[in-house]
Amino acid sequence: MDKTDKPEKLVKPARVSPRGAATRSALLRAAAQVFHTVGFAKAGVSEVVSVAGASVGSLYHHFSGKADLFLALYEEFQQRQQERTHQAVVEARAEGESDPTRLMNIAAHAYLLGCIEEGDTTRLFFSGDGPPGFDYQLRSRLTRWTDRNVALFRKADEPVDEALLIVVSGAMLLAVAEVVRRDDAEARKLADDITGLLTQLEPRRRSADPGTQVH
């Protein structure tokens, strides 16, 4: 985190009744079905509520519109991806893995496998058919995710190697777009190959003295 950044304020989640939670879940499932079928741009709120068996009023009670539905689906997807990568790293550490390069590789591999497992959902977000500004948010979120993994390379007081961060996040963005276009076996092989190449990347070694070059 940059020193100028402020920690995110914790927002206490609003209480939702069991009925309200069920309605929200039904709307999200319906939105996913409609978006997968016709795409975000062509989808309409009326189609979503019809599939969900809900009312337009209930949709606007939980969401501000179809863009909000799309973003909520993306947040749920990202949460599942975060859980997958976290679990993969935890299991690797429990088995004795401590090498930062290997740990980053394991996290990246788990992320790509999650994208393959949820191929339809991943294609929805990486198709370019989303709300205005979503592509930027997609890149930003993946960069932040990558930053957490690149942090495995460095000590707490070391600066971020921005060049490494850009290379890894850019590679992951392209990798996701490619693996979801292929059949399962080919996609998994490509994920193996890509994350294998990522393990060969290392942060640049900086000298303590700015005037001294490292050879």
C-alpha positions, -999 to 999 in steps of 0.1 A, spaced: 0 0 0 13 35 -8 20 56 22 -4 82 9 -32 56 7 -57 55 36 -69 22 49 -104 13 36 -131 22 61 -150 -8 73 -186 -6 65 -210 -25 87 -233 -46 65 -269 -37 66 -292 -62 82 -312 -82 56 -342 -103 65 -341 -140 54 -368 -132 28 -349 -102 16 -317 -123 13 -336 -149 -7 -350 -123 -31 -316 -108 -36 -300 -142 -43 -328 -150 -68 -323 -117 -86 -285 -124 -89 -291 -159 -102 -316 -145 -127 -293 -117 -137 -264 -142 -143 -287 -163 -165 -299 -134 -185 -265 -119 -189 -251 -152 -200 -279 -156 -226 -281 -122 -242 -252 -103 -228 -251 -73 -205 -259 -46 -232 -290 -64 -245 -303 -75 -211 -333 -57 -195 -344 -53 -160 -378 -67 -170 -362 -100 -182 -343 -103 -149 -373 -99 -127 -394 -122 -149 -368 -150 -146 -364 -143 -108 -402 -143 -103 -398 -110 -85 -411 -75 -90 -393 -45 -105 -398 -28 -72 -380 -56 -53 -351 -53 -78 -347 -16 -71 -349 -22 -34 -318 -43 -36 -299 -29 -66 -298 5 -84 -301 -12 -118 -286 -38 -141 -251 -24 -138 -253 -28 -100 -264 -64 -106 -234 -70 -129 -210 -55 -104 -225 -76 -75 -220 -107 -96 -184 -97 -102 -178 -91 -65 -191 -125 -57 -169 -140 -83 -138 -122 -70 -146 -133 -35 -146 -169 -47 -114 -164 -65 -98 -148 -35 -108 -178 -14 -94 -202 -40 -60 -186 -42 -58 -181 -4 -66 -217 2 -41 -228 -23 -13 -208 -6 -24 -220 28 -22 -256 18 12 -251 1 26 -235 32 12 -263 54 31 -288 31 63 -269 38 65 -246 7 81 -212 16 97 -201 -16 80 -168 -26 83 -175 -63 66 -209 -59 39 -194 -37 31 -167 -63 30 -194 -89 6 -215 -69 -17 -185 -63 -17 -175 -100 -24 -211 -110 -53 -214 -86 -67 -181 -100 -66 -194 -135 -81 -228 -126 -109 -209 -109 -115 -190 -141 -116 -223 -161 -140 -239 -135 -163 -209 -138 -158 -205 -176 -192 -190 -184 -190 -165 -155 -154 -156 -164 -163 -150 -200 -191 -127 -189 -167 -104 -172 -138 -106 -197 -159 -103 -228 -158 -65 -229 -197 -64 -226 -201 -47 -193 -212 -15 -177 -193 17 -187 -159 18 -169 -160 -19 -160 -129 -28 -180 -109 -3 -160 -122 -17 -127 -114 -52 -139 -78 -43 -146 -75 -24 -113 -88 -53 -93 -65 -78 -110 -36 -54 -104 -44 -52 -67 -47 -90 -65 -14 -93 -82 2 -68 -59 -8 -90 -29 10 -119 -45 40 -100 -57 43 -89 -20 54 -125 -13 86 -116 -30 96 -87 -7 101 -78 29 76 -54 46 99 -24 43 108 -30 7 91 -9 -21 69 -24 -47 87 -34 -79 62 -16 -102 77 -31 -133 72 -66 -120 37 -58 -109 28 -45 -143 43 -75 -161 25 -101 -138 -9 -83 -138 -8 -78 -176 2 -114 -181 -27 -126 -159 -52 -104 -177 -42 -119 -210 -40 -154 -196 -76 -153 -183 -88 -141 -216 -71 -170 -234 -78 -199 -211 -116 -193 -211 -116 -196 -249 -103 -231 -249 -116 -265 -240 -109 -278 -205 -78 -299 -211 -62 -273 -234 -70 -245 -210 -55 -264 -180 -23 -271 -199 -21 -234 -209 -26 -224 -173 3 -247 -163 25 -233 -190 18 -196 -182 22 -200 -144 54 -220 -150 68 -190 -169 58 -166 -142 80 -185 -117 110 -173 -137 103 -137 -129 120 -121 -100 120 -86 -85 150 -64 -94 175 -63 -66 180 -27 -53 211 -14 -37 209 2 -3 229 31 -17 210 49 -45 244 59 -61 256 23 -62 247 2 -92 241 -35 -88 259 -57 -113 
